[in-house]
C-alpha cells in the first residue's frame, strides 16, 4: 500500500538573517501525524563580492542538505560565466572537489512574477557545508546578475524507511555570527507586495509579468514556470479541463505516484493544464552524481520538486516523469500519469510532448539498461495512447524562435520533424541529456517500438550438435537471449516445424518440449508488447532413440614392446557405428579414455595371468549408447614349457621373465609352444651379437626375425600374430645359425585367451 504524505509550506527566517529557508510541515491532515519524519527544507545563502565579475561564498557550515543550485533575480536574465560549488559530506567530513553547475537552462517564455533565474539543481548527497564561486565569462561585458545566492535543499524524511537510513537526522545550523555565515537578505523587489500578502497565481502566461523577487522568505504562492510553448494555433492551446485518458496499445509500466515519493501538494496548489495529445517524448537528465543509492531516489525527486517550486518559483516540478538508474519510474508534474499534462521541460515544445528525466549526469557515463528499459516502456505507453509509433517521426509546432544544440533553426509557429522519442538537445541548445545518453536513444526507440531485438537461440539442452544438426532422444530445452529487456516483451513461443508447442513469459530465457521421432526445425518467436513478432534462426534437430552398435567387438591383440608380468603391451581394437551420427567411444574399464568416432584402436598394457574386462561404450549425438564388455587374459609361456630340439642353454638374470631364459647357437635348434588363444608374441633378448630365427605358425614358416640390436634389450616382444577368434595354434622358433652371430636368446611366448 502506498503511504500518502500531505505537507504545507511555511517560511522561517533565522535571527540575524544568516539563513533563509522555507519549510514544508505537516498539514491538518489527521493521518499525517508521525508520517512526516522530517519536513523538506529549502534555504538560501547570499553570495558576496563584486557584482560585475565575481561573487563567492567562503566555506560555510550549514544545516543538512542534499541538493543545491544558484539562483538570481530576473527569470529572463542569463548568467554568462561559470558557477562552481564544493560541499562537505556529513558521512566523511571531507570536502568534495569543485563541481560545475549547469547554467544553460531552458529560458522561460512567459515567466510568472515570482520566477527567478537559476542553474540546474545538483544532487550532492547528505552534506553540511558549502563553498561557492561564480565568475563572469572572460571577454564578456555582461555583468553577473543581481541577487545571486546558493539555494540548499534538504529533502527531509517522509517514510519510515528513510527515517532509518544513515544520516537522516538533521545537522545544526551555522552559529549566528560565524565568520562563514552569509546573510541571504536582499533588497525587496519593487514588484513584490513586501507585506507577506499572498500573490494570486498568474499561471505564467502573461507576457507582461512583473520581474520576480530575489527572496525566498515570501509566502507567495508559486507561479507557473511559464516554459510551456507559446500558442501556435487554437488546437495547441493547453486546457484546464481534465480530459479522458485514452487507452494505450501497450501496458502501463509501474509508476511511483506523487504520494509515493512524498510530494507536498500544498506548495503547488495550482491546477494542472492539459495538452490535446502527446506526439513526442523528450528525454532529459537531471545532472548531479550518479553514485546515489536508488533508495535515495524519492529524496532526489522531492528535492527537484522543491527546487523548481520554492527556488525557481515554478507552479510544479517541470518534468512529467522521472526515472532512476534502477529503472524506477516516478510521476512528475501532477495531473494524471495517463493524461497529456502540460509540462515545463523542453523550451518551445511542451504543448505537444511529455518529458522524462533520468536522475544523474550522463555526459560521460551511459545510462543503465534498467533506466533505458523504463524510458522505452513509458514512451511506448504514452505514445501508444495516441496511436504513435515510438520508432517513427512526427511534426511538432515550434512555440519559440530559437536554435537547438545542432544549430538547427526553429521559427515560432512553424512545424518541424522530430523523432517520436527525442533528446532535449534536439529541441533546445543544451547538451542534455548528455553525450553518453543521447547515443542510446536509438536503442530506446527500438526497444519501445519492437519487434524484439537480438533474439537468438544460444543452446539446446538435451541435444548435442554435430555440424549444423542437433540430435536428441526427444526431450529438449531451448535457451535464448534477446537485447530487448523482458519488461517490454509479452511472451516467447517455442516453434517446432513452424508450430507453437510451448509459450512462456517475456522475462523467461528457456522453455522445454518433447519432440516426436524424426527430423524437425526448432525456433523461438518473441512477441513484443506492441504485438510485433521476431523469430530466431531455425535449428535442425533430429529426434532418435536407436543406440549405436559395435560392428567389431572390443578385442585385445599383442603388440611389440617391452613385456612385464604386470604390463604386457597390447592393442585394444574396436569399431562402432550409428544409424545417425556417432559421437564418441569411451573406455570404461580397466581404465578410462574417450575416443573420437573415427578412432578404432588404442595402445594399452594388460596384466598377465589375470582375466581383465575391457568395457567400452559407444555414444551417438542424441545420447543413446551401447556397451560391450569382453574379458581377456594375457598368458606368459616360459621357455621351459616349450618342446625343445637341439642344444639350448639355460641362463639366469633378473632381466629375464621369471629370472631365466634359453640361449642357443646351434643351427636348427628349435622351441615349440602349443596354446589356444587369439594372439601371440615371441619374447626375446636382443644385443649386437644376436642372430636370426625362423618363425613357423601351425607348421608354416611365416617370418625370419633378426634379433641384432645396437643396444642390449630384454623382454622384447619382437614378433606378433593375431587371429579373428580364439583357436589352437602352434608356434615354432628355429635357430638360423647366422654367420658370426649365431646365438639367439628367447624369454618365452605370450598369448591372449
N, C-alpha and C positions, 0 to 999 in steps of 0.2 A: 504494500500500500504506500502511496506517495504521501509525504507529510507536507502540508502547506504552511508557509510562514508569512504572516502579514505584518508589514513594518510601516512606520510613518517617519517622515522627515522632520527633523528638528534642526536647530542651529545653536552652536555653543561658541563663545569666544573666551579664551583663557585670559586671565588677568594680564595686563601689560601688552596685549595684542601680539604676544610671541607666536602663537599658533592659532589659526582659524580653521575650524573644521565643521562639517555637517555630520550629524549622527542619525542613523536610521534606528529607531527604537520601537519596542513592542507597541502595537496599537491596542485599541479597545476590544479587539477580537478575544473573546473569553478563552478560546482554545490556544492562544498564543503563549500563555504564561509557561515559562520553563522551556519553550522550544527555541526561542532566540537566545542562544547561549552567550553571544556577544554581538552587538549590533555592528553593521557596516559603518565605517568612518571615512570621511573624505576631508582632508585638511591641507592647508597651503602654507608655504614659507616664501616670503618675498625675496627676490634676488637684489643684490647691491652692486653698485658700480656705475661707470659712465654709461648713460643710457644709449649713447650713439653707437658704441662699438663693442662693449663687453660688459657683461654682468655676471656676478658669481654668487655662490653661497658656499662659505667655508664648511669644512667638516662639522656637521651638526648632529647632536643626539636628538632623536625623535622618539615618538611612540612607535609601536609596531606597525609596519605597513608591508605590503607585498607587491604593489604596483605603483608606478609613478609616471608623470609626464610634466611637460612645461606648458603653460598657457599664458595668454596676454590679452590685453584689451583690443577689441575690434575683430569680429569674426572674419572680415574680408581682408584683414591685414596679413601679409605674408612675412615670415621670419627668414630673411636671406642670410644664412650663416650656418653655424653648427651649434648643437646643444648636446652636451655630454654630461653623464652622471656617473657617480660612484656610490655604492651602497655598502653598508656593513651588515653582515649576516648575523642574525640572532643565534644561530646554531654554533657558529665557529668564532664569532667576534672579529673575523677578518674582513678587510675592505676589498671589494672587487676591483678589477681593472676598470679603466674608463670605458663607458659604452655610449655609442651614439644613439640619439633619439631620432626617429623618422619624422622629418618636418614636411615632407612633400605629401601633405594630406589633401584629400579632395576638397575643393572650396565649396562654400555654401551658396546656392543660387539666390535664395531669399532668406537670409538668416533672421531668426526671431530676435527680439530686442535683448534677450539675456545671453545670447550665444557669444562665447569667447573663441579666439583663435587658439589652437592647441596642437601639440605634437601628437603622434600616435602614442598610446599608453604602452609602457614596458613592464612586463611581469619580471620581477627580480627575486621572488621568494621572500620568506619572512626576514625582515630587516628592521634595524632600529637606528640607523644613521644614514645621512645622505650628504653628498657634496655635488655641486652643480657648477658648470661653466657654460655660458652662452656667448659666442663670439660672432661678430658680423663678418660676412664673407669678404675676403680680400678683393679689392678693386671695385666694390660697390659703394655707392654714395647713400644707399638707403639705410637709415638708422634702424637700430633694433626697435621693435615695437614697445609701447608703454605697458606698464602693469605686469611685467614679467614675474612669474612666480613658479615654483615647483609644487605640483599637486600630488599628494601622497594618498593612497587608498589602502585602507585595512579592510579586507573582505569580511572580517568578522567570523563568527561561528554560528551556524544556524541549525546544525543537526547534531545528534549525539555522537555520530562517528567523527565529525570534525572536532567536537569537544575533546575527544580522547587523543587526537593527533598531537605529536610533539610540537611545541611552540604555539599552542593555541591560546595561551594566556598572554594578555597584552603587556607591553613594557611601559614603564612610566614615561611621561612627557619630560622634555628637557626642562631643567630647573629654570624658573623665571630669572632673568638677568644673566644667564650664562653667556660667556663671550661668543659662543657659536649660535646662540638663538637669534633668529631673524624675524622681525615683525612682518606680518602679512598685511598690515593695514595699508591701504592705498587710497588716494583721493576718490571721493564719490563721483560716479558717472553722472553728468547732468541729466541724463535720461532716466536715471533710476529714481523711484519715488523717494528713497532716502529715509523713509519713516517706517519701514517694515511692512508697508501696505502690500497686500498680495496683488501681483500683476496678473491681469487676465491674459490667458494664452492667446497668441496671435496665430498659432498653427504654422508659423514660419512662411506664410505665403505672401506677406506684404512686401512689396518692393521698396517701401519707404520706412521699413522698421528702424526704430532708433538704434543707435550703437549699443552694444551690450556693456554692462558694467564690468569692473575688474575685481569685484569682491565676491567671495563665496559665503558671506555671512547673511545675505538676504534670504528671507523665507519665500521669495517669489516662486511661483510655480514655474518649472522649466518649460521652455517653449520647444517647438519642433526644431530639428537641426536645419530644416529648410533644404536638405540635399535632395529632395525629390525634384525630378526634372520639371522644367517649365512646360506648361501645357502646349503641345504641338497641334492637337486637334481636340474637339469636344469629346471624342470617344476615348481619348487617352487620359482624360482628367480622372484623378482618384475620387472615390466616392466614400462618404462616411457611412453609407448604408451597408450593413453586413450582408454579403451575398450568400448564395447557397453553394456549398462545396461540391464541385463536380467529382464524379468517381474517376479513378485512375485506371490505366491499363495494367498497372503493376501494383504489388502490395506496398503499403506504407511501412517504412522502416521504423524501428523503435526510436522514439524521441523523448528525451527528458523534458518535461514541461517546465514552465517558469516557476511553479511552486516547487518542483523537484530540485531546482538549483538555488532556491531561496530568494527569488526576486521580491523586492519590496515594492509592491504595486502602488504604494502611496506617493512615491516620488515621481511617478509618471502617470498622472491622472487623466491625461487627455485620451480621448477615444482614438482607436486606430483608423486609418484610412485604407481604402481598398482600390487596387487596380482592376482593370477589366479582365486580365488574364495574366499568365506567366509565359512569355515567349522564350526566355533565356534564363540561364543561371550563371551568375558571375562568382568566380572562386577567388577568395582572398586568403591572406594570412594575417595574424594579429600582431606579429613582431613579438619580441621577448624571448626568454630562454626556452630551449627545447628539452631540458633535463628535468622538467617538472614531473611530479608524480601524477598519475591520472586520478588519484583520489583528490588532488587539488583542483581538478577541472571546474567543479561548481564554484569554487572560490575565484578562479580566474574569470569565469563568466560574470559573476557578481561584480567583480572589480571593473570589468569593461563597462558593464551596465552603469555602475555608479560614476565612472569617469565620463561616459558620454552624457549622462544626465546632469550630474552635480558639478562637474568641472566645465564641460563644454556648453551646457545649457540646452542639450537636445531634449526632445519630448520623450525619448525612449532609446534603448540600445539600437544602434544603426543596422546591424546585420539581422537578416531574417532567421538565420540558423548559424550555429557554431558546431565544430566537431574537434575532439581532441585526438591525440596521436594513438589512443587505444581504440578509436573508432566510435566513441560515444557521441551521439548527436544531441544537441541542446536546442530547444526553442529559443529564438532571439526575440525580435520585436513582437509585441503582443498583437492579438487579433485572430489567432487561429492558425495552426500549422497547415491546415488543409485549405486555407483561403489565400487569395492573392494580395497579401498585406503589402502596402506601400512601405518600403524600407528606406534607409539612408546609407547606402554603401558604395554606389558607383556613380560618380558625378555625371549627370546628363542622361542616365539610362535607368533610373529607378522605377519609372512608371510602367515598364513592361517586363521587369525582370525581378528575380529573387537573388539574394546574396547569401553565400555561406562562407564562413571564415574558419580556417584551420588554426587552432591555438598553437603559437610558436612562430619561429622565424625560419623560412625555407629559402633563404638566399643562397646558402652553400650546402644545406642539408636537404635531402629528398624527404618528402612526406612518407609516412609509413603506409604499407599496404592496407592496414586496417582503416586508416583515415581515407585513403583513396576509395576503398570499397564503400564506405559510408556515404561519401560525396556522390558516388555513382548511384547508389540506391536512392538517395534523396532526390537527386536531379532527375532520375528516371521516373520517380513517383510524381514529382511536381509537374514535370513536362508531360507526363502521361495523363494528367488531369485535363490537358488541353490538346490531346492527340498529337503531340510533338515528338519527333524522333530525336533522341539525345545526341545522335551522331550527325544530325543534319544542320542546316543553317536556317536563319530567319532574317527578316527585315525589321530593324528597330529604328524608331524615330528619335533623332537627337533632340535632347532637351537643352543643350548648351552648345555654343560655338567654341571649339577647343581642338587640341591635338592629343593623340594618345602616345604611348611610350614609343611606338614605332613611327612617329611623326605623321601618321595619317590624320588628315584634317576633317573635322566634322562641322557642319553648319546647322544651327538650331532649326528644327522644323523639317529637315531633310531626312530621308531614310537611308540606312546602310546595312550591309550584310554582315551578320555575326554568326559565329558558331553558336549552336544552342547552349553548349557549355563553354563559356569563355573565361578568360582571366581578367582580373581587374585592369591590368595594363592594356588590354585590348580596347577598353573604353576611355581610359584616362592616362595621363602621362605620369606613371608611377612604376616602380619596379615590382610592386605587389602583383601576384602572390609569391614572388621570389624566383630567382634564376634557376632553382632546382625543382620547385613545384610546377612552374609553368610548363616545362617539357613533359610533365606527367599528365597533362590534360588530355592528350590523345588516348592514353590508357583509360582514363576515367570515362571518356566518351564511348570507347569500345566496350568497357565493362557495363556501362549503363544501357547501351543500345542493344547489345547482343549481336550475333549469337555468341556462345561461349568460345573464348579464345584458348588456343594452345592445347586442345584436347588430344590426348594420345594414350593408348594402352601401353603401360610400362612393363607389365608382366602378366603371365597366365599361370596362376597357381594350379597344381595338379596336372600340368602339362609341361613337356620338355621340347625345346625346339631342335630340329635338325634341318639346317639350311633355313628356308623360308616357311617351313611347315612345322606345326606343333603336333605332338602326339599325346593322347590321354586315354585312360581307361574309361572315362566318361564324366567324372565329377571335376569341374573346373571352378576357379575363382579368378575373375578378371579384375586387375588393378589398373587404375588410370590416374592421370594428373591433368589439371587444367590451370591456366594462368588466371582465368576469371574466378574471383572468390566465390565460395559456395553460397554466401548470403545472397548472391544475385542469380543463383541457379535454382530452378524449380525442381528438377529431377534428373536422374540418369536412367537410361534404359539399356539393358543388355540385349543385343540383337544377335540371333543365331539364324543364319541364312536369310537375313533381312527382316526377320520377325522378332517382335519383342517377347522375350521369355522371362524377364525379371525387371522390376522397377525399384529404384531406391531414391533416397533423398538427395537434394542438391549439395549437401555437405559430405556425402559418402564418397569414399575413394575405392570401393570394391564391392562386388556382388558375385554370388555363386550361382551355378546351374549345373545340371547333369545332361550331357549330350547323348543322343542315341548313337549306335554304332554307325560308322561311315564317315565321309568327308564333309566338312562344314566350313562356313566362314563366320568369324566372330568379330563384332564391332561394338562400340559403345556410342550411344547417342545422348547428347546433353540438351536438355530443354531449358533455355534461358527463361527468366521470369517474364520476359516480353512475349514468350511463345515461340521465338525463333529457335531453330534447332541446328546443332552441329554434330557431325558424325565422324568418329575416328577412322583411320585407315583400317581395313579389314585384315584379319589374320586367318590363315588357312590352318584348320585343325582337323586331325583325324582321330576319331574315337575307335579304339580296337582293343580286344581282350585276348588275342592269340599270343601265347608265350613263344619265345624263341626255342629253337631246337639245337642239340649238339649233333651235327652230321658226322663228326668224328669225336667219339668219347674221349675225354682226357686220358692220356696214357703216358707212361714213362719209357724212355729209351736211354741206354747208356751212351755216354759221350766221352771223348778223350779228356785227359786231365789227371791230376794227382788224386789217388784213391786213399781214403782213410776209412776206418771202420765206422766212424761217425759221420762221414761226409763223402758219399760216393757221387761223383759227377754224373748228372742225368739231364736229359732234356724232357720237359713237360710239353706235350703237343696236344692240340685240340682244333676243332673247327665248329663255330656256331653260326647259325643263320636265323633270319627273322622274315616273316612274310611282308613286313612293312619297312622297318628301319632298326637295325641292331645298334644299340648304343655302346655297350661295353661288356667285357667278360671279366669277372672278378675271381681271384683265387681266395678261397675262404679258409682252407687249412691244407697242410700243416702250418703255413704262414699266410700272410695276406698280400695281395697285389692287385692292381687294376690294369687292364689291358684295353687297347683300342679295338674297334670291331675288326680291323684288318690284321691284327696280330694273331698268330696261330701257334706260337711256340715260345718257350722261355727256358733259359739255362738255370737249373737249380741244383741242389745236392740233397741226398737222401741217406738216412742211417741204415747201415747194413744189418741184416738179421732181424729186422723189425717190420711188421706189416704197417704201412702208413696209408691213411686215407687222404687222397688228393681231391678235395671238394672244390668244384668250380660252379659259378652261377653266371648265366648269360641274361642280360637285361636288354629290353627294347626301349625306345624313347617314350612309350606310353606307360612304362613302369611294370610291364609284365616281365616275368622271369622264369627260368627253368634251371634246376640244379642237377649236377651229375657228380657222384662221389665214389669213384672206383678206388680200390686199395691195391698197393703194390709193395713187394718185399725184395730189396736187393740182397743177393746171397753171394758171399765170397767162398770160392772153392780153392782151398790151399793147393800148392803144387804137389803136396804129398798125397792128395786124393786122386791124382791123375794116374793113368796106366802108363808105365814107362817102357821105353825100348832104348837100347844103347846105354852109354855111360853118363850118369848125372851125379854131381857132387852137391851135397847139402852145405849151405852157407848160413851163418848166424850174424844178425845185426839188428839193432833196434830200428834201423831204417827200413827193414822189410816188413811186409804184412805178416803179422803173427811172429815176427822176430827171426824168420828163416826164409830161405829161397833155394831154388835149384839152379846149378850152373853146369853148362856142357859145351865142350869144343869139338865133340865127335860128330862128324858129318853123318846125317841120317838119324841121329838120336831123336826120339820123339816123346811127347806127353799128350795123352788123350783124356778129355773130360766128356762125360755124357750127363745131360741135365734136361729138365723140362722147364722151358721158360719162353719169353718173348723178346729178349735182348741179351747180348753177351759182349764182354770186353776182356781182352787179354791184358794182364798187368805185368810189367817188366821193370827191370832197372836198365839205365842207359848210361853209356860212357863213350869216350873217344875210341876205346878198343873193342866196343861191342860189335858183333857181327850181324848176319841176316838170318831170317827164319821164314819158312813157308807156313801158310795158314790154310788148313783144309776144313771145310764145313760139310758135314754129312758125306764125307768121302770125296768131296770135290775141292781141288785147290782153288782158292779164291783170292789169295794175296801173297806177295812177298814183302816182308816188313824188314826194313833196315833200322837197327837199333843204335847206330852210331850217333853220338851227341857230343858237341864241343864241351859241354859241362856234364858232370855226373848228376843223374836224376834217379830218384827211387819211386816206386809205386806208381808208375806211369801206365795209364790206360792208353795204349798206342794203336789198338785196332778194335773196332766195334762193329757189331752186326745186330740188326733188329728185324723182327717179323711182325706181321699184322696181327697174329694171335699167338697164344702160348702153345708150344708143341715140344716134342722130344727132339733134341739135337745133339750132335757130336762135333766137338772142336778138337782138332789135332794140330800140334805145333811140331815142326820138323826143323832141325839144325841144318843150315845150308853148308856150313863149313867154309865161310868166306876166307879167302886167302889173306894171310897177315893178321886177321882179326876174326877168328872162327867162333869165339865164345859168345854165348847168349846166357842171360840170367833171367829166369822167369819167377814171378812172385805169385802166380795163381791166375784164376779166372773168376770174373764176376758175372752173374746173370740176374735177371729180374723175373720173378714168378708172380 
